[in-house]
Amino acid sequence: MEQNSPDSLLDFLPYLLNQAAEESSLAFQQVYKGRYGMLRTEWRVLFHLGMYGTMTAKEIGTRALIHKTKISRAVQRLATRRFLTRTRDVRDRRSEHLELTQAGQAAYRDLRGVAEEYDAKLEAQFTRGEVAMLRVMLRRLAGMT
């Protein structure tokens, strides 16, 4: 990447990653927003509880790299809509155990199915080898290896 090139930003890896993330998530965002009125942080909290079971907001924040304030707002909205329950930790009154309700589990299953179909559509743009390599590289950049 040449420093003075007008295209230099277009080849800047963080910029490309952000553009790819935004572009690739738009159609899926319409699904969770349209069907359930959820914002991005809400579906991420829902997915973590669906994948891992009962968790605290702190555990979700650590896994998902979401700021605690955003998680708190998402938890409040999901609880108001009866997608999750909050149970105070008896040993640490500042902490709550979050768990999906039946409605939350149904929404998770529905969105997980849509996510799997959407993932397959994204994968179809590449060869199997390219998909495997892309996942390896993205995990490495995300510090997941």
VMD Tcl script that builds the backbone (N, CA, C; Angstrom):
set m [mol new atoms 435]
animate dup $m
set s [atomselect $m all]
$s set {name element resname resid chain x y z} {
  {N N MET 1 A 0.849 -1.177 0.000}
  {CA C MET 1 A 0.000 0.000 0.000}
  {C C MET 1 A 0.890 1.234 0.000}
  {N N GLU 2 A 0.754 2.058 -1.026}
  {CA C GLU 2 A 1.523 3.298 -1.091}
  {C C GLU 2 A 0.892 4.320 -0.170}
  {N N GLN 3 A 1.764 5.037 0.562}
  {CA C GLN 3 A 1.243 5.982 1.542}
  {C C GLN 3 A 0.460 7.127 0.916}
  {N N ASN 4 A 0.875 7.643 -0.222}
  {CA C ASN 4 A 0.226 8.800 -0.802}
  {C C ASN 4 A -0.812 8.438 -1.858}
  {N N SER 5 A -1.013 7.188 -2.098}
  {CA C SER 5 A -1.977 6.741 -3.093}
  {C C SER 5 A -3.396 7.025 -2.615}
  {N N PRO 6 A -4.271 7.543 -3.508}
  {CA C PRO 6 A -5.658 7.775 -3.093}
  {C C PRO 6 A -6.380 6.473 -2.750}
  {N N ASP 7 A -5.878 5.344 -3.247}
  {CA C ASP 7 A -6.492 4.051 -2.958}
  {C C ASP 7 A -5.921 3.396 -1.703}
  {N N SER 8 A -4.983 4.080 -1.031}
  {CA C SER 8 A -4.316 3.441 0.096}
  {C C SER 8 A -5.303 3.017 1.186}
  {N N LEU 9 A -6.307 3.833 1.459}
  {CA C LEU 9 A -7.285 3.459 2.477}
  {C C LEU 9 A -8.090 2.245 2.021}
  {N N LEU 10 A -8.342 2.147 0.742}
  {CA C LEU 10 A -9.130 1.035 0.222}
  {C C LEU 10 A -8.418 -0.302 0.392}
  {N N ASP 11 A -7.101 -0.281 0.522}
  {CA C ASP 11 A -6.327 -1.498 0.731}
  {C C ASP 11 A -5.892 -1.677 2.178}
  {N N PHE 12 A -6.240 -0.733 3.048}
  {CA C PHE 12 A -5.896 -0.788 4.466}
  {C C PHE 12 A -6.704 -1.923 5.097}
  {N N LEU 13 A -6.024 -2.925 5.622}
  {CA C LEU 13 A -6.677 -4.141 6.088}
  {C C LEU 13 A -7.801 -3.880 7.095}
  {N N PRO 14 A -7.609 -3.053 8.127}
  {CA C PRO 14 A -8.728 -2.801 9.045}
  {C C PRO 14 A -9.946 -2.198 8.328}
  {N N TYR 15 A -9.706 -1.344 7.357}
  {CA C TYR 15 A -10.811 -0.770 6.588}
  {C C TYR 15 A -11.534 -1.862 5.800}
  {N N LEU 16 A -10.759 -2.711 5.120}
  {CA C LEU 16 A -11.362 -3.798 4.343}
  {C C LEU 16 A -12.157 -4.753 5.232}
  {N N LEU 17 A -11.605 -5.080 6.385}
  {CA C LEU 17 A -12.304 -5.976 7.312}
  {C C LEU 17 A -13.618 -5.361 7.789}
  {N N ASN 18 A -13.587 -4.068 8.091}
  {CA C ASN 18 A -14.799 -3.379 8.531}
  {C C ASN 18 A -15.838 -3.337 7.416}
  {N N GLN 19 A -15.398 -3.023 6.209}
  {CA C GLN 19 A -16.321 -2.972 5.071}
  {C C GLN 19 A -16.934 -4.350 4.821}
  {N N ALA 20 A -16.107 -5.386 4.864}
  {CA C ALA 20 A -16.604 -6.746 4.645}
  {C C ALA 20 A -17.590 -7.143 5.737}
  {N N ALA 21 A -17.284 -6.787 6.981}
  {CA C ALA 21 A -18.177 -7.116 8.095}
  {C C ALA 21 A -19.518 -6.411 7.939}
  {N N GLU 22 A -19.487 -5.139 7.605}
  {CA C GLU 22 A -20.737 -4.395 7.436}
  {C C GLU 22 A -21.552 -4.947 6.280}
  {N N GLU 23 A -20.905 -5.138 5.142}
  {CA C GLU 23 A -21.608 -5.620 3.957}
  {C C GLU 23 A -22.179 -7.019 4.172}
  {N N SER 24 A -21.393 -7.886 4.790}
  {CA C SER 24 A -21.829 -9.271 4.954}
  {C C SER 24 A -22.893 -9.430 6.029}
  {N N SER 25 A -23.046 -8.455 6.905}
  {CA C SER 25 A -24.031 -8.607 7.978}
  {C C SER 25 A -25.352 -7.895 7.697}
  {N N LEU 26 A -25.412 -7.086 6.650}
  {CA C LEU 26 A -26.620 -6.284 6.405}
  {C C LEU 26 A -27.880 -7.118 6.192}
  {N N ALA 27 A -27.825 -8.129 5.355}
  {CA C ALA 27 A -29.021 -8.939 5.083}
  {C C ALA 27 A -29.471 -9.686 6.336}
  {N N PHE 28 A -28.521 -10.227 7.096}
  {CA C PHE 28 A -28.881 -10.933 8.318}
  {C C PHE 28 A -29.456 -9.961 9.349}
  {N N GLN 29 A -28.915 -8.760 9.399}
  {CA C GLN 29 A -29.416 -7.741 10.321}
  {C C GLN 29 A -30.892 -7.447 10.043}
  {N N GLN 30 A -31.280 -7.437 8.781}
  {CA C GLN 30 A -32.679 -7.191 8.435}
  {C C GLN 30 A -33.588 -8.284 8.993}
  {N N VAL 31 A -33.070 -9.511 9.076}
  {CA C VAL 31 A -33.871 -10.619 9.595}
  {C C VAL 31 A -34.123 -10.453 11.087}
  {N N TYR 32 A -33.062 -10.320 11.896}
  {CA C TYR 32 A -33.290 -10.245 13.342}
  {C C TYR 32 A -33.983 -8.956 13.739}
  {N N LYS 33 A -33.766 -7.903 12.968}
  {CA C LYS 33 A -34.450 -6.647 13.258}
  {C C LYS 33 A -35.910 -6.726 12.816}
  {N N GLY 34 A -36.136 -7.278 11.633}
  {CA C GLY 34 A -37.490 -7.370 11.103}
  {C C GLY 34 A -38.376 -8.344 11.858}
  {N N ARG 35 A -37.854 -9.520 12.179}
  {CA C ARG 35 A -38.664 -10.544 12.852}
  {C C ARG 35 A -38.843 -10.272 14.338}
  {N N TYR 36 A -37.795 -9.750 14.970}
  {CA C TYR 36 A -37.818 -9.646 16.432}
  {C C TYR 36 A -37.553 -8.236 16.965}
  {N N GLY 37 A -37.327 -7.289 16.085}
  {CA C GLY 37 A -37.058 -5.921 16.528}
  {C C GLY 37 A -35.775 -5.787 17.322}
  {N N MET 38 A -34.827 -6.692 17.084}
  {CA C MET 38 A -33.575 -6.697 17.853}
  {C C MET 38 A -32.513 -5.824 17.210}
  {N N LEU 39 A -31.678 -5.288 18.059}
  {CA C LEU 39 A -30.472 -4.606 17.614}
  {C C LEU 39 A -29.329 -5.611 17.616}
  {N N ARG 40 A -28.207 -5.239 17.020}
  {CA C ARG 40 A -27.061 -6.155 16.888}
  {C C ARG 40 A -26.615 -6.733 18.226}
  {N N THR 41 A -26.488 -5.908 19.247}
  {CA C THR 41 A -26.019 -6.402 20.544}
  {C C THR 41 A -27.020 -7.385 21.147}
  {N N GLU 42 A -28.299 -7.142 20.933}
  {CA C GLU 42 A -29.313 -8.044 21.474}
  {C C GLU 42 A -29.209 -9.434 20.851}
  {N N TRP 43 A -29.060 -9.503 19.533}
  {CA C TRP 43 A -28.960 -10.839 18.938}
  {C C TRP 43 A -27.661 -11.510 19.332}
  {N N ARG 44 A -26.599 -10.734 19.559}
  {CA C ARG 44 A -25.336 -11.339 19.998}
  {C C ARG 44 A -25.472 -11.917 21.409}
  {N N VAL 45 A -26.170 -11.209 22.291}
  {CA C VAL 45 A -26.430 -11.733 23.640}
  {C C VAL 45 A -27.298 -12.983 23.537}
  {N N LEU 46 A -28.363 -12.907 22.725}
  {CA C LEU 46 A -29.239 -14.055 22.527}
  {C C LEU 46 A -28.457 -15.261 22.019}
  {N N PHE 47 A -27.578 -15.036 21.031}
  {CA C PHE 47 A -26.798 -16.142 20.467}
  {C C PHE 47 A -25.851 -16.745 21.491}
  {N N HIS 48 A -25.225 -15.930 22.309}
  {CA C HIS 48 A -24.315 -16.478 23.320}
  {C C HIS 48 A -25.069 -17.329 24.334}
  {N N LEU 49 A -26.225 -16.856 24.753}
  {CA C LEU 49 A -27.018 -17.652 25.699}
  {C C LEU 49 A -27.544 -18.919 25.031}
  {N N GLY 50 A -27.888 -18.829 23.769}
  {CA C GLY 50 A -28.351 -20.008 23.042}
  {C C GLY 50 A -27.250 -21.028 22.841}
  {N N MET 51 A -26.046 -20.557 22.588}
  {CA C MET 51 A -24.921 -21.460 22.342}
  {C C MET 51 A -24.353 -22.050 23.628}
  {N N TYR 52 A -24.234 -21.232 24.669}
  {CA C TYR 52 A -23.503 -21.641 25.862}
  {C C TYR 52 A -24.379 -21.879 27.087}
  {N N GLY 53 A -25.656 -21.551 27.020}
  {CA C GLY 53 A -26.525 -21.725 28.185}
  {C C GLY 53 A -26.397 -20.552 29.143}
  {N N THR 54 A -26.731 -20.776 30.387}
  {CA C THR 54 A -26.727 -19.722 31.399}
  {C C THR 54 A -25.350 -19.062 31.508}
  {N N MET 55 A -25.351 -17.742 31.471}
  {CA C MET 55 A -24.109 -16.965 31.571}
  {C C MET 55 A -24.405 -15.676 32.330}
  {N N THR 56 A -23.344 -15.015 32.776}
  {CA C THR 56 A -23.477 -13.668 33.320}
  {C C THR 56 A -23.187 -12.672 32.202}
  {N N ALA 57 A -23.588 -11.434 32.412}
  {CA C ALA 57 A -23.309 -10.388 31.435}
  {C C ALA 57 A -21.797 -10.223 31.250}
  {N N LYS 58 A -21.061 -10.355 32.335}
  {CA C LYS 58 A -19.606 -10.236 32.260}
  {C C LYS 58 A -19.008 -11.329 31.380}
  {N N GLU 59 A -19.510 -12.554 31.528}
  {CA C GLU 59 A -19.021 -13.664 30.699}
  {C C GLU 59 A -19.325 -13.417 29.221}
  {N N ILE 60 A -20.520 -12.908 28.942}
  {CA C ILE 60 A -20.870 -12.598 27.554}
  {C C ILE 60 A -19.953 -11.516 27.014}
  {N N GLY 61 A -19.732 -10.492 27.804}
  {CA C GLY 61 A -18.850 -9.394 27.379}
  {C C GLY 61 A -17.448 -9.865 27.070}
  {N N THR 62 A -16.944 -10.771 27.883}
  {CA C THR 62 A -15.603 -11.315 27.666}
  {C C THR 62 A -15.549 -12.136 26.386}
  {N N ARG 63 A -16.526 -12.984 26.181}
  {CA C ARG 63 A -16.556 -13.839 24.981}
  {C C ARG 63 A -16.822 -13.041 23.706}
  {N N ALA 64 A -17.771 -12.113 23.784}
  {CA C ALA 64 A -18.223 -11.410 22.586}
  {C C ALA 64 A -17.509 -10.083 22.346}
  {N N LEU 65 A -16.675 -9.676 23.287}
  {CA C LEU 65 A -15.985 -8.391 23.198}
  {C C LEU 65 A -16.973 -7.237 23.030}
  {N N ILE 66 A -17.973 -7.223 23.908}
  {CA C ILE 66 A -18.975 -6.164 23.924}
  {C C ILE 66 A -18.850 -5.417 25.248}
  {N N HIS 67 A -18.913 -4.098 25.207}
  {CA C HIS 67 A -18.814 -3.271 26.414}
  {C C HIS 67 A -20.000 -3.549 27.338}
  {N N LYS 68 A -19.741 -3.532 28.636}
  {CA C LYS 68 A -20.753 -3.902 29.629}
  {C C LYS 68 A -21.998 -3.016 29.567}
  {N N THR 69 A -21.852 -1.757 29.189}
  {CA C THR 69 A -23.010 -0.864 29.081}
  {C C THR 69 A -23.944 -1.319 27.976}
  {N N LYS 70 A -23.373 -1.723 26.847}
  {CA C LYS 70 A -24.193 -2.202 25.732}
  {C C LYS 70 A -24.883 -3.510 26.093}
  {N N ILE 71 A -24.168 -4.379 26.800}
  {CA C ILE 71 A -24.769 -5.644 27.221}
  {C C ILE 71 A -25.912 -5.379 28.189}
  {N N SER 72 A -25.718 -4.469 29.119}
  {CA C SER 72 A -26.745 -4.143 30.100}
  {C C SER 72 A -28.029 -3.682 29.405}
  {N N ARG 73 A -27.897 -2.814 28.406}
  {CA C ARG 73 A -29.071 -2.329 27.663}
  {C C ARG 73 A -29.736 -3.474 26.904}
  {N N ALA 74 A -28.925 -4.328 26.279}
  {CA C ALA 74 A -29.462 -5.449 25.515}
  {C C ALA 74 A -30.194 -6.427 26.438}
  {N N VAL 75 A -29.608 -6.717 27.588}
  {CA C VAL 75 A -30.230 -7.622 28.555}
  {C C VAL 75 A -31.567 -7.050 29.015}
  {N N GLN 76 A -31.595 -5.765 29.294}
  {CA C GLN 76 A -32.838 -5.119 29.736}
  {C C GLN 76 A -33.923 -5.254 28.674}
  {N N ARG 77 A -33.577 -5.001 27.422}
  {CA C ARG 77 A -34.564 -5.103 26.330}
  {C C ARG 77 A -35.023 -6.552 26.133}
  {N N LEU 78 A -34.086 -7.485 26.178}
  {CA C LEU 78 A -34.452 -8.899 26.011}
  {C C LEU 78 A -35.308 -9.392 27.175}
  {N N ALA 79 A -35.039 -8.915 28.377}
  {CA C ALA 79 A -35.837 -9.298 29.553}
  {C C ALA 79 A -37.240 -8.692 29.454}
  {N N THR 80 A -37.315 -7.461 29.032}
  {CA C THR 80 A -38.612 -6.800 28.873}
  {C C THR 80 A -39.475 -7.544 27.868}
  {N N ARG 81 A -38.852 -8.070 26.832}
  {CA C ARG 81 A -39.578 -8.797 25.790}
  {C C ARG 81 A -39.730 -10.279 26.126}
  {N N ARG 82 A -39.299 -10.638 27.329}
  {CA C ARG 82 A -39.416 -12.010 27.862}
  {C C ARG 82 A -38.646 -13.048 27.058}
  {N N PHE 83 A -37.472 -12.643 26.540}
  {CA C PHE 83 A -36.584 -13.575 25.852}
  {C C PHE 83 A -35.568 -14.184 26.810}
  {N N LEU 84 A -35.390 -13.546 27.977}
  {CA C LEU 84 A -34.458 -14.091 28.964}
  {C C LEU 84 A -34.920 -13.772 30.368}
  {N N THR 85 A -34.391 -14.561 31.303}
  {CA C THR 85 A -34.638 -14.305 32.721}
  {C C THR 85 A -33.325 -13.911 33.373}
  {N N ARG 86 A -33.449 -13.176 34.451}
  {CA C ARG 86 A -32.282 -12.724 35.217}
  {C C ARG 86 A -32.447 -13.205 36.644}
  {N N THR 87 A -31.440 -13.947 37.125}
  {CA C THR 87 A -31.472 -14.454 38.493}
  {C C THR 87 A -30.240 -13.944 39.220}
  {N N ARG 88 A -30.464 -13.263 40.325}
  {CA C ARG 88 A -29.376 -12.687 41.111}
  {C C ARG 88 A -28.488 -13.791 41.662}
  {N N ASP 89 A -27.173 -13.622 41.569}
  {CA C ASP 89 A -26.208 -14.581 42.117}
  {C C ASP 89 A -26.217 -14.447 43.636}
  {N N VAL 90 A -26.414 -15.554 44.347}
  {CA C VAL 90 A -26.501 -15.506 45.807}
  {C C VAL 90 A -25.159 -15.164 46.463}
  {N N ARG 91 A -24.056 -15.489 45.788}
  {CA C ARG 91 A -22.722 -15.187 46.344}
  {C C ARG 91 A -22.252 -13.778 45.992}
  {N N ASP 92 A -22.705 -13.261 44.849}
  {CA C ASP 92 A -22.289 -11.931 44.403}
  {C C ASP 92 A -23.526 -11.182 43.928}
  {N N ARG 93 A -24.102 -10.389 44.794}
  {CA C ARG 93 A -25.368 -9.700 44.516}
  {C C ARG 93 A -25.269 -8.733 43.339}
  {N N ARG 94 A -24.055 -8.402 42.905}
  {CA C ARG 94 A -23.889 -7.494 41.756}
  {C C ARG 94 A -24.054 -8.232 40.435}
  {N N SER 95 A -24.022 -9.537 40.474}
  {CA C SER 95 A -24.034 -10.361 39.267}
  {C C SER 95 A -25.372 -11.072 39.091}
  {N N GLU 96 A -25.779 -11.240 37.828}
  {CA C GLU 96 A -27.001 -11.962 37.513}
  {C C GLU 96 A -26.695 -13.093 36.538}
  {N N HIS 97 A -27.392 -14.192 36.722}
  {CA C HIS 97 A -27.299 -15.302 35.781}
  {C C HIS 97 A -28.415 -15.113 34.760}
  {N N LEU 98 A -28.030 -15.098 33.496}
  {CA C LEU 98 A -28.973 -14.866 32.412}
  {C C LEU 98 A -29.268 -16.184 31.720}
  {N N GLU 99 A -30.536 -16.410 31.415}
  {CA C GLU 99 A -30.937 -17.659 30.776}
  {C C GLU 99 A -32.086 -17.377 29.824}
  {N N LEU 100 A -32.090 -18.037 28.680}
  {CA C LEU 100 A -33.163 -17.854 27.722}
  {C C LEU 100 A -34.453 -18.495 28.215}
  {N N THR 101 A -35.558 -17.802 27.970}
  {CA C THR 101 A -36.883 -18.363 28.220}
  {C C THR 101 A -37.246 -19.242 27.023}
  {N N GLN 102 A -38.417 -19.851 27.051}
  {CA C GLN 102 A -38.863 -20.637 25.900}
  {C C GLN 102 A -38.969 -19.755 24.661}
  {N N ALA 103 A -39.476 -18.532 24.831}
  {CA C ALA 103 A -39.568 -17.599 23.700}
  {C C ALA 103 A -38.170 -17.242 23.184}
  {N N GLY 104 A -37.249 -17.053 24.096}
  {CA C GLY 104 A -35.869 -16.754 23.709}
  {C C GLY 104 A -35.220 -17.921 22.985}
  {N N GLN 105 A -35.475 -19.124 23.464}
  {CA C GLN 105 A -34.931 -20.312 22.802}
  {C C GLN 105 A -35.520 -20.480 21.405}
  {N N ALA 106 A -36.803 -20.193 21.260}
  {CA C ALA 106 A -37.443 -20.291 19.939}
  {C C ALA 106 A -36.848 -19.261 18.983}
  {N N ALA 107 A -36.646 -18.040 19.467}
  {CA C ALA 107 A -36.040 -17.001 18.629}
  {C C ALA 107 A -34.612 -17.392 18.251}
  {N N TYR 108 A -33.879 -17.937 19.213}
  {CA C TYR 108 A -32.507 -18.383 18.940}
  {C C TYR 108 A -32.494 -19.464 17.862}
  {N N ARG 109 A -33.349 -20.474 18.001}
  {CA C ARG 109 A -33.402 -21.553 17.005}
  {C C ARG 109 A -33.754 -21.012 15.624}
  {N N ASP 110 A -34.730 -20.124 15.575}
  {CA C ASP 110 A -35.138 -19.515 14.311}
  {C C ASP 110 A -33.974 -18.749 13.688}
  {N N LEU 111 A -33.352 -17.872 14.461}
  {CA C LEU 111 A -32.262 -17.048 13.928}
  {C C LEU 111 A -31.021 -17.877 13.628}
  {N N ARG 112 A -30.801 -18.918 14.390}
  {CA C ARG 112 A -29.659 -19.785 14.104}
  {C C ARG 112 A -29.831 -20.463 12.741}
  {N N GLY 113 A -31.045 -20.917 12.451}
  {CA C GLY 113 A -31.320 -21.509 11.149}
  {C C GLY 113 A -31.095 -20.524 10.017}
  {N N VAL 114 A -31.576 -19.307 10.198}
  {CA C VAL 114 A -31.375 -18.267 9.189}
  {C C VAL 114 A -29.893 -17.959 9.047}
  {N N ALA 115 A -29.179 -17.899 10.170}
  {CA C ALA 115 A -27.738 -17.611 10.144}
  {C C ALA 115 A -26.979 -18.696 9.395}
  {N N GLU 116 A -27.356 -19.939 9.605}
  {CA C GLU 116 A -26.683 -21.043 8.907}
  {C C GLU 116 A -26.920 -20.963 7.400}
  {N N GLU 117 A -28.154 -20.633 6.993}
  {CA C GLU 117 A -28.458 -20.471 5.567}
  {C C GLU 117 A -27.674 -19.285 4.993}
  {N N TYR 118 A -27.623 -18.208 5.737}
  {CA C TYR 118 A -26.912 -17.016 5.280}
  {C C TYR 118 A -25.415 -17.282 5.163}
  {N N ASP 119 A -24.881 -18.004 6.130}
  {CA C ASP 119 A -23.466 -18.366 6.100}
  {C C ASP 119 A -23.168 -19.198 4.851}
  {N N ALA 120 A -24.055 -20.116 4.526}
  {CA C ALA 120 A -23.865 -20.955 3.335}
  {C C ALA 120 A -23.865 -20.106 2.061}
  {N N LYS 121 A -24.715 -19.078 2.012}
  {CA C LYS 121 A -24.738 -18.180 0.842}
  {C C LYS 121 A -23.420 -17.416 0.724}
  {N N LEU 122 A -22.898 -16.957 1.857}
  {CA C LEU 122 A -21.610 -16.250 1.829}
  {C C LEU 122 A -20.499 -17.197 1.376}
  {N N GLU 123 A -20.508 -18.420 1.915}
  {CA C GLU 123 A -19.494 -19.409 1.554}
  {C C GLU 123 A -19.520 -19.741 0.069}
  {N N ALA 124 A -20.697 -19.694 -0.529}
  {CA C ALA 124 A -20.856 -20.080 -1.938}
  {C C ALA 124 A -20.069 -19.176 -2.895}
  {N N GLN 125 A -19.631 -18.032 -2.406}
  {CA C GLN 125 A -18.837 -17.120 -3.234}
  {C C GLN 125 A -17.385 -17.578 -3.371}
  {N N PHE 126 A -16.996 -18.575 -2.575}
  {CA C PHE 126 A -15.602 -19.004 -2.505}
  {C C PHE 126 A -15.507 -20.521 -2.656}
  {N N THR 127 A -14.305 -20.986 -2.907}
  {CA C THR 127 A -14.069 -22.427 -2.897}
  {C C THR 127 A -14.001 -22.894 -1.444}
  {N N ARG 128 A -14.113 -24.203 -1.236}
  {CA C ARG 128 A -13.992 -24.737 0.131}
  {C C ARG 128 A -12.661 -24.351 0.757}
  {N N GLY 129 A -11.594 -24.439 -0.029}
  {CA C GLY 129 A -10.269 -24.086 0.472}
  {C C GLY 129 A -10.184 -22.621 0.863}
  {N N GLU 130 A -10.785 -21.747 0.057}
  {CA C GLU 130 A -10.783 -20.313 0.373}
  {C C GLU 130 A -11.566 -20.045 1.661}
  {N N VAL 131 A -12.701 -20.713 1.807}
  {CA C VAL 131 A -13.515 -20.537 3.024}
  {C C VAL 131 A -12.721 -20.977 4.250}
  {N N ALA 132 A -12.089 -22.143 4.150}
  {CA C ALA 132 A -11.301 -22.653 5.280}
  {C C ALA 132 A -10.170 -21.691 5.626}
  {N N MET 133 A -9.466 -21.204 4.612}
  {CA C MET 133 A -8.353 -20.277 4.838}
  {C C MET 133 A -8.862 -18.952 5.417}
  {N N LEU 134 A -9.973 -18.461 4.892}
  {CA C LEU 134 A -10.538 -17.210 5.400}
  {C C LEU 134 A -10.894 -17.344 6.875}
  {N N ARG 135 A -11.514 -18.451 7.244}
  {CA C ARG 135 A -11.873 -18.656 8.656}
  {C C ARG 135 A -10.624 -18.729 9.544}
  {N N VAL 136 A -9.598 -19.404 9.075}
  {CA C VAL 136 A -8.340 -19.488 9.835}
  {C C VAL 136 A -7.749 -18.094 10.016}
  {N N MET 137 A -7.709 -17.334 8.944}
  {CA C MET 137 A -7.108 -15.997 9.014}
  {C C MET 137 A -7.921 -15.060 9.900}
  {N N LEU 138 A -9.235 -15.110 9.788}
  {CA C LEU 138 A -10.073 -14.240 10.611}
  {C C LEU 138 A -9.980 -14.610 12.085}
  {N N ARG 139 A -9.936 -15.903 12.385}
  {CA C ARG 139 A -9.755 -16.323 13.788}
  {C C ARG 139 A -8.422 -15.828 14.333}
  {N N ARG 140 A -7.392 -15.905 13.519}
  {CA C ARG 140 A -6.077 -15.439 13.947}
  {C C ARG 140 A -6.104 -13.927 14.224}
  {N N LEU 141 A -6.705 -13.167 13.309}
  {CA C LEU 141 A -6.800 -11.721 13.519}
  {C C LEU 141 A -7.643 -11.375 14.734}
  {N N ALA 142 A -8.638 -12.205 15.006}
  {CA C ALA 142 A -9.514 -11.967 16.159}
  {C C ALA 142 A -8.903 -12.477 17.470}
  {N N GLY 143 A -7.720 -13.081 17.398}
  {CA C GLY 143 A -7.066 -13.597 18.591}
  {C C GLY 143 A -7.725 -14.859 19.125}
  {N N MET 144 A -8.365 -15.610 18.253}
  {CA C MET 144 A -9.100 -16.806 18.669}
  {C C MET 144 A -8.302 -18.078 18.450}
  {N N THR 145 A -7.033 -17.962 18.139}
  {CA C THR 145 A -6.203 -19.174 17.918}
  {C C THR 145 A -5.152 -19.291 18.981}
}
mol reanalyze $m
mol bondsrecalc $m
mol representation Tube
mol addrep $m
